[in-house]
Amino acid sequence: MARTPVLLLAAAAVIAIVALVAMPVRQPAAVESVVRQPNTPTLQAGVAVTPSATLPDFSLRDQHRRPFTAAALNGHWNLVFPGFTHCPDICPTTLAILDRVHELLGSRASGLQVVLLSVDPQRDTPEELARYLEFFNPTFIGVTGEQEQLERLYTGLGVQHIRIPGARGEYSVDHSAALLLVDPEGKLAGYFMPPFNAERLAVDLEPLLAAGDA
């Protein structure tokens, strides 16, 4: 009989985790409304954020230990993906799809910055991120840092995450799985929900990158 409360708690935890992963962002800005703003991107596979949301200042570092601040998002379009190097499935699958997006965009891909935003800074050192991203695309950027600074960016992007304890001191991290679109002014402009399709992502991104070349 003592097992019943334990089973109920376990079931509740599973339900909470599923709900967390299914929720892409906390929606820090009003999502696309009837009246579109002048610079709102037109997205077929994603949802535009209207008006675009200004991100807070933050101080992180990339996989080469170079500073990564809000200024690093300026001047180009960005796709920010919350994830971690010990992720068993969603993260590697998404990074492989983003590598395919790069391939489809061809020369336009130089105007797109793909950022893996760590939700596991305890294990995701710059060196670990560098080794991990080499498997997918060496142009991708991995970002980590102090928890307080990461939380500032998580909040600005609407990223949710929760640490899930495992056996023998191991753990995993469940997190928002959306791709977050940040515009050349460093503002959150939209997001894409899984499952992702490389061809559809490329169709949405190509005109944005083309406009930047004009």
Rosetta blueprint (number, residue, H / E / L):
1 M L
2 A L
3 R H
4 T H
5 P H
6 V H
7 L H
8 L H
9 L H
10 A H
11 A H
12 A H
13 A H
14 V H
15 I H
16 A H
17 I H
18 V H
19 A H
20 L H
21 V H
22 A H
23 M L
24 P L
25 V L
26 R L
27 Q L
28 P L
29 A L
30 A L
31 V E
32 E L
33 S L
34 V L
35 V L
36 R L
37 Q L
38 P L
39 N L
40 T L
41 P L
42 T L
43 L L
44 Q L
45 A L
46 G L
47 V E
48 A E
49 V E
50 T E
51 P E
52 S E
53 A E
54 T E
55 L L
56 P L
57 D L
58 F L
59 S E
60 L E
61 R E
62 D E
63 Q L
64 H L
65 R L
66 R L
67 P E
68 F E
69 T E
70 A H
71 A H
72 A H
73 L H
74 N E
75 G L
76 H L
77 W E
78 N E
79 L E
80 V E
81 F E
82 P E
83 G E
84 F L
85 T L
86 H L
87 C L
88 P L
89 D L
90 I H
91 C H
92 P H
93 T H
94 T H
95 L H
96 A H
97 I H
98 L H
99 D H
100 R H
101 V H
102 H H
103 E H
104 L H
105 L H
106 G H
107 S H
108 R H
109 A H
110 S H
111 G H
112 L E
113 Q E
114 V E
115 V E
116 L E
117 L E
118 S E
119 V L
120 D L
121 P L
122 Q L
123 R L
124 D L
125 T L
126 P H
127 E H
128 E H
129 L H
130 A H
131 R H
132 Y H
133 L H
134 E H
135 F L
136 F L
137 N L
138 P L
139 T L
140 F L
141 I E
142 G E
143 V E
144 T E
145 G L
146 E L
147 Q H
148 E H
149 Q H
150 L H
151 E H
152 R H
153 L H
154 Y H
155 T H
156 G H
157 L H
158 G L
159 V L
160 Q L
161 H E
162 I E
163 R E
164 I E
165 P E
166 G L
167 A H
168 R H
169 G H
170 E L
171 Y E
172 S E
173 V E
174 D E
175 H E
176 S L
177 A L
178 A L
179 L E
180 L E
181 L E
182 V E
183 D L
184 P L
185 E E
186 G L
187 K E
188 L E
189 A E
190 G E
191 Y E
192 F E
193 M L
194 P L
195 P L
196 F L
197 N L
198 A H
199 E H
200 R H
201 L H
202 A H
203 V H
204 D H
205 L H
206 E H
207 P H
208 L H
209 L H
210 A H
211 A H
212 G H
213 D H
214 A L
